[in-house]
Amino acid sequence: MKLILVRHGEAVQESEDISRPLTRPGKEAIQRLAYLLKKMDVTMDRILCSPKLRAQQTALILREALSPHCPMEEKEYLSPASPKAHRGGPNAPLDQVLEAIARNHETLMIVSHFPLLPLLTSQLLIGKDDPVFVKFSEGTTALLERDPYGQWQFISLVSPSWGK
């Protein structure tokens, strides 16, 4: 199983627009990211994304470029929250994402936010939720793969700034 973890692109400030859509540079960065991922032959079978507009726009751009017919589902647990909320009990977002990944056997793309993505990446790779293990700036994508023994392996980190 492969996992593609994507932080949404740059969004407008909440003071400008409460829905926080992607900025024009944010959209362009995600289009560059899509180009880079396509060159790497990245495709996905399913997308889970935050219901926030900036994450949805990011997911749609990537789906169109990489796997236009793959299903996309919004999951509330992928919305932004404080790091403390992510590390709570059995209903905490990190636990819910880990459950969704465990049930999945296809190539899955998850489009979400800080701090969930760095916490998730470090949990999968080193077994602890350390938010500084991997830096997820806007548009950053981590590619992971689960080996036959159930261990996650780091494959690549891709940034839209590389396509400039």
NORJO-V928295 format. One record per pair of residues at least 12 apart in sequence whose ideal C-beta (glycine too) atoms are under 10 Angstrom apart, sorted by the first residue. I is the first residue (numbers start at 1). GAP is how many residues later the second one is. If there is no record, write none. Layout:
# NORJO-V928295
i=I gap=GAP
i=I gap=GAP
This chain:
# NORJO-V928295
i=1 gap=44
i=1 gap=100
i=1 gap=101
i=1 gap=103
i=1 gap=104
i=1 gap=105
i=1 gap=106
i=1 gap=107
i=1 gap=143
i=1 gap=144
i=1 gap=145
i=1 gap=146
i=1 gap=149
i=1 gap=151
i=2 gap=40
i=2 gap=41
i=2 gap=42
i=2 gap=43
i=2 gap=104
i=2 gap=105
i=2 gap=106
i=2 gap=107
i=2 gap=141
i=2 gap=142
i=2 gap=143
i=2 gap=144
i=2 gap=151
i=2 gap=153
i=3 gap=41
i=3 gap=98
i=3 gap=101
i=3 gap=104
i=3 gap=105
i=3 gap=106
i=3 gap=107
i=3 gap=117
i=3 gap=118
i=3 gap=121
i=3 gap=139
i=3 gap=140
i=3 gap=141
i=3 gap=142
i=3 gap=143
i=3 gap=149
i=3 gap=152
i=4 gap=33
i=4 gap=38
i=4 gap=39
i=4 gap=40
i=4 gap=43
i=4 gap=58
i=4 gap=62
i=4 gap=103
i=4 gap=104
i=4 gap=105
i=4 gap=106
i=4 gap=107
i=4 gap=137
i=4 gap=138
i=4 gap=139
i=4 gap=140
i=4 gap=151
i=4 gap=152
i=4 gap=154
i=5 gap=92
i=5 gap=103
i=5 gap=104
i=5 gap=105
i=5 gap=106
i=5 gap=107
i=5 gap=111
i=5 gap=112
i=5 gap=113
i=5 gap=115
i=5 gap=116
i=5 gap=119
i=5 gap=129
i=5 gap=131
i=5 gap=135
i=5 gap=136
i=5 gap=137
i=5 gap=138
i=5 gap=139
i=5 gap=152
i=6 gap=24
i=6 gap=27
i=6 gap=31
i=6 gap=41
i=6 gap=43
i=6 gap=49
i=6 gap=52
i=6 gap=53
i=6 gap=56
i=6 gap=103
i=6 gap=104
i=6 gap=105
i=6 gap=106
i=6 gap=111
i=6 gap=130
i=6 gap=133
i=6 gap=134
i=6 gap=135
i=6 gap=136
i=6 gap=137
i=6 gap=152
i=7 gap=47
i=7 gap=48
i=7 gap=51
i=7 gap=103
i=7 gap=104
i=7 gap=105
i=7 gap=106
i=7 gap=107
i=7 gap=109
i=7 gap=110
i=7 gap=111
i=7 gap=128
i=7 gap=129
i=7 gap=130
i=7 gap=131
i=7 gap=132
i=7 gap=133
i=7 gap=134
i=7 gap=135
i=8 gap=12
i=8 gap=14
i=8 gap=18
i=8 gap=22
i=8 gap=41
i=8 gap=42
i=8 gap=44
i=8 gap=45
i=8 gap=46
i=8 gap=47
i=8 gap=48
i=8 gap=49
i=8 gap=50
i=8 gap=51
i=8 gap=72
i=8 gap=103
i=8 gap=104
i=8 gap=105
i=8 gap=106
i=8 gap=109
i=8 gap=128
i=8 gap=130
i=8 gap=131
i=9 gap=12
i=9 gap=13
i=9 gap=14
i=9 gap=16
i=9 gap=17
i=9 gap=18
i=9 gap=19
i=9 gap=20
i=9 gap=21
i=9 gap=22
i=9 gap=23
i=9 gap=24
i=9 gap=45
i=9 gap=46
i=9 gap=48
i=9 gap=49
i=9 gap=52
i=9 gap=53
i=9 gap=102
i=9 gap=129
i=9 gap=130
i=9 gap=151
i=10 gap=12
i=10 gap=13
i=10 gap=14
i=10 gap=15
i=10 gap=16
i=10 gap=17
i=10 gap=18
i=10 gap=19
i=10 gap=20
i=10 gap=44
i=10 gap=48
i=10 gap=127
i=10 gap=128
i=10 gap=129
i=10 gap=150
i=11 gap=12
i=11 gap=15
i=11 gap=41
i=11 gap=42
i=11 gap=43
i=11 gap=44
i=11 gap=46
i=11 gap=47
i=11 gap=102
i=11 gap=127
i=12 gap=12
i=12 gap=14
i=12 gap=41
i=12 gap=42
i=17 gap=36
i=18 gap=35
i=19 gap=33
i=19 gap=34
i=19 gap=35
i=20 gap=32
i=20 gap=33
i=20 gap=34
i=20 gap=35
i=20 gap=37
i=21 gap=31
i=21 gap=32
i=21 gap=33
i=21 gap=35
i=21 gap=36
i=22 gap=31
i=22 gap=32
i=22 gap=33
i=22 gap=34
i=22 gap=35
i=22 gap=36
i=22 gap=39
i=22 gap=116
i=22 gap=117
i=23 gap=31
i=23 gap=115
i=25 gap=113
i=25 gap=135
i=26 gap=28
i=26 gap=31
i=26 gap=32
i=26 gap=35
i=26 gap=112
i=26 gap=113
i=26 gap=134
i=27 gap=30
i=27 gap=31
i=27 gap=34
i=28 gap=33
i=28 gap=111
i=28 gap=132
i=28 gap=135
i=28 gap=136
i=29 gap=29
i=29 gap=32
i=29 gap=108
i=29 gap=109
i=29 gap=110
i=29 gap=130
i=29 gap=131
i=29 gap=132
i=29 gap=134
i=29 gap=135
i=30 gap=24
i=30 gap=27
i=30 gap=28
i=30 gap=29
i=30 gap=30
i=30 gap=31
i=30 gap=32
i=30 gap=35
i=30 gap=81
i=30 gap=108
i=30 gap=109
i=30 gap=111
i=30 gap=130
i=31 gap=30
i=31 gap=31
i=31 gap=33
i=31 gap=34
i=31 gap=129
i=31 gap=132
i=32 gap=107
i=32 gap=126
i=32 gap=127
i=32 gap=128
i=32 gap=129
i=32 gap=130
i=32 gap=131
i=32 gap=132
i=33 gap=25
i=33 gap=28
i=33 gap=29
i=33 gap=32
i=33 gap=106
i=33 gap=107
i=33 gap=108
i=33 gap=125
i=33 gap=126
i=33 gap=127
i=33 gap=128
i=33 gap=129
i=33 gap=130
i=34 gap=24
i=34 gap=27
i=34 gap=28
i=34 gap=29
i=34 gap=30
i=34 gap=31
i=34 gap=32
i=34 gap=107
i=34 gap=126
i=34 gap=129
i=35 gap=30
i=35 gap=125
i=35 gap=128
i=36 gap=105
i=36 gap=120
i=36 gap=122
i=36 gap=123
i=36 gap=124
i=36 gap=126
i=36 gap=127
i=37 gap=25
i=37 gap=28
i=37 gap=29
i=37 gap=72
i=37 gap=104
i=37 gap=106
i=37 gap=119
i=37 gap=121
i=37 gap=123
i=37 gap=126
i=38 gap=24
i=38 gap=27
i=38 gap=28
i=39 gap=119
i=39 gap=124
i=40 gap=26
i=40 gap=101
i=40 gap=103
i=40 gap=115
i=40 gap=116
i=40 gap=118
i=41 gap=25
i=42 gap=20
i=42 gap=23
i=42 gap=24
i=42 gap=25
i=42 gap=65
i=42 gap=67
i=42 gap=99
i=42 gap=101
i=42 gap=113
i=42 gap=114
i=42 gap=116
i=43 gap=23
i=43 gap=24
i=43 gap=27
i=43 gap=64
i=43 gap=66
i=44 gap=15
i=44 gap=18
i=44 gap=19
i=44 gap=22
i=44 gap=23
i=44 gap=26
i=44 gap=27
i=44 gap=28
i=44 gap=62
i=44 gap=63
i=44 gap=64
i=44 gap=65
i=44 gap=66
i=45 gap=22
i=45 gap=25
i=45 gap=26
i=45 gap=59
i=45 gap=60
i=45 gap=61
i=45 gap=62
i=45 gap=63
i=45 gap=64
i=46 gap=21
i=46 gap=24
i=46 gap=25
i=46 gap=26
i=46 gap=27
i=46 gap=54
i=46 gap=58
i=46 gap=60
i=46 gap=61
i=46 gap=62
i=46 gap=63
i=46 gap=64
i=47 gap=12
i=47 gap=13
i=47 gap=15
i=47 gap=16
i=47 gap=19
i=47 gap=20
i=47 gap=23
i=47 gap=24
i=47 gap=25
i=47 gap=26
i=47 gap=27
i=47 gap=61
i=47 gap=62
i=47 gap=63
i=47 gap=64
i=48 gap=23
i=48 gap=24
i=48 gap=25
i=48 gap=26
i=48 gap=27
i=48 gap=29
i=48 gap=30
i=48 gap=49
i=48 gap=52
i=48 gap=53
i=48 gap=56
i=48 gap=60
i=48 gap=61
i=48 gap=62
i=48 gap=63
i=48 gap=64
i=49 gap=13
i=49 gap=14
i=49 gap=23
i=49 gap=24
i=49 gap=25
i=49 gap=26
i=49 gap=29
i=49 gap=30
i=49 gap=60
i=49 gap=61
i=49 gap=62
i=49 gap=63
i=50 gap=24
i=50 gap=25
i=50 gap=26
i=50 gap=27
i=50 gap=28
i=50 gap=29
i=50 gap=30
i=50 gap=43
i=50 gap=60
i=50 gap=61
i=50 gap=62
i=50 gap=63
i=50 gap=66
i=51 gap=22
i=51 gap=23
i=51 gap=24
i=51 gap=25
i=51 gap=26
i=51 gap=27
i=51 gap=28
i=52 gap=22
i=52 gap=24
i=52 gap=26
i=52 gap=27
i=52 gap=28
i=52 gap=59
i=52 gap=60
i=52 gap=61
i=54 gap=26
i=54 gap=57
i=54 gap=59
i=54 gap=84
i=55 gap=19
i=55 gap=23
i=55 gap=24
i=55 gap=25
i=55 gap=55
i=55 gap=56
i=55 gap=57
i=55 gap=58
i=56 gap=16
i=56 gap=18
i=56 gap=55
i=57 gap=54
i=58 gap=53
i=58 gap=54
i=58 gap=80
i=58 gap=81
i=58 gap=83
i=59 gap=13
i=59 gap=14
i=59 gap=15
i=59 gap=50
i=59 gap=51
i=59 gap=52
i=59 gap=53
i=60 gap=12
i=60 gap=51
i=61 gap=50
i=62 gap=47
i=62 gap=49
i=62 gap=79
i=63 gap=46
i=63 gap=48
i=66 gap=43
i=67 gap=40
i=67 gap=42
i=70 gap=36
i=70 gap=37
i=70 gap=38
i=70 gap=39
i=72 gap=37
i=72 gap=39
i=73 gap=27
i=74 gap=37
i=75 gap=18
i=75 gap=21
i=75 gap=22
i=75 gap=25
i=75 gap=35
i=75 gap=36
i=75 gap=37
i=76 gap=17
i=76 gap=20
i=77 gap=14
i=77 gap=15
i=77 gap=16
i=77 gap=17
i=77 gap=18
i=77 gap=19
i=77 gap=20
i=77 gap=22
i=77 gap=23
i=77 gap=35
i=77 gap=39
i=78 gap=15
i=78 gap=18
i=78 gap=19
i=78 gap=22
i=78 gap=32
i=78 gap=33
i=78 gap=34
i=78 gap=35
i=78 gap=38
i=78 gap=39
i=78 gap=42
i=79 gap=14
i=79 gap=33
i=79 gap=34
i=79 gap=37
i=80 gap=13
i=80 gap=32
i=80 gap=33
i=80 gap=34
i=80 gap=35
i=80 gap=36
i=81 gap=12
i=81 gap=13
i=81 gap=32
i=81 gap=34
i=81 gap=35
i=82 gap=33
i=83 gap=31
i=83 gap=32
i=83 gap=33
i=83 gap=35
i=83 gap=36
i=83 gap=46
i=83 gap=48
i=84 gap=31
i=85 gap=30
i=85 gap=31
i=86 gap=29
i=86 gap=30
i=86 gap=33
i=86 gap=34
i=86 gap=37
i=86 gap=43
i=86 gap=45
i=87 gap=28
i=87 gap=32
i=87 gap=36
i=87 gap=42
i=87 gap=44
i=93 gap=19
i=93 gap=20
i=93 gap=22
i=93 gap=23
i=93 gap=26
i=93 gap=27
i=94 gap=21
i=94 gap=22
i=94 gap=25
i=94 gap=26
i=94 gap=29
i=94 gap=35
i=95 gap=28
i=97 gap=13
i=97 gap=15
i=97 gap=19
i=97 gap=20
i=97 gap=22
i=97 gap=23
i=97 gap=26
i=97 gap=27
i=98 gap=22
i=98 gap=25
i=98 gap=26
i=98 gap=31
i=101 gap=19
i=101 gap=22
i=101 gap=23
i=101 gap=43
i=101 gap=45
i=101 gap=51
i=102 gap=44
i=102 gap=48
i=104 gap=42
i=105 gap=41
i=107 gap=36
i=107 gap=38
i=108 gap=36
i=109 gap=32
i=109 gap=34
i=110 gap=32
i=111 gap=30
i=112 gap=24
i=113 gap=23
i=113 gap=25
i=114 gap=17
i=114 gap=21
i=114 gap=22
i=114 gap=23
i=114 gap=24
i=114 gap=26
i=115 gap=14
i=115 gap=16
i=115 gap=17
i=115 gap=21
i=116 gap=13
i=116 gap=15
i=116 gap=20
i=117 gap=14
i=117 gap=17
i=117 gap=19
i=117 gap=23
i=117 gap=24
i=117 gap=25
i=118 gap=12
i=118 gap=13
i=118 gap=14
i=118 gap=15
i=118 gap=16
i=118 gap=17
i=118 gap=18
i=118 gap=22
i=118 gap=24
i=119 gap=12
i=119 gap=14
i=119 gap=15
i=119 gap=17
i=120 gap=14
i=120 gap=16
i=120 gap=22
i=120 gap=24
i=121 gap=12
i=121 gap=13
i=121 gap=15
i=121 gap=21
i=121 gap=23
i=121 gap=31
i=121 gap=33
i=121 gap=36
i=122 gap=12
i=123 gap=29
i=124 gap=18
i=124 gap=20
i=124 gap=22
i=124 gap=27
i=124 gap=28
i=124 gap=29
i=124 gap=30
i=125 gap=17
i=125 gap=19
i=125 gap=26
i=125 gap=27
i=125 gap=28
i=125 gap=29
i=126 gap=26
i=127 gap=24
i=127 gap=25
i=134 gap=20
i=134 gap=23
i=135 gap=22
i=135 gap=24
i=136 gap=21
i=136 gap=23
i=137 gap=22
i=137 gap=23
i=137 gap=24
i=138 gap=21
i=138 gap=22
i=138 gap=23
i=139 gap=19
i=139 gap=20
i=139 gap=21
i=139 gap=22
i=139 gap=24
i=140 gap=17
i=140 gap=18
i=140 gap=19
i=140 gap=20
i=140 gap=21
i=141 gap=15
i=141 gap=16
i=141 gap=17
i=141 gap=18
i=141 gap=19
i=142 gap=12
i=142 gap=13
i=142 gap=14
i=142 gap=15
i=142 gap=16
i=143 gap=12
i=143 gap=13
i=143 gap=14
i=143 gap=15
i=144 gap=12
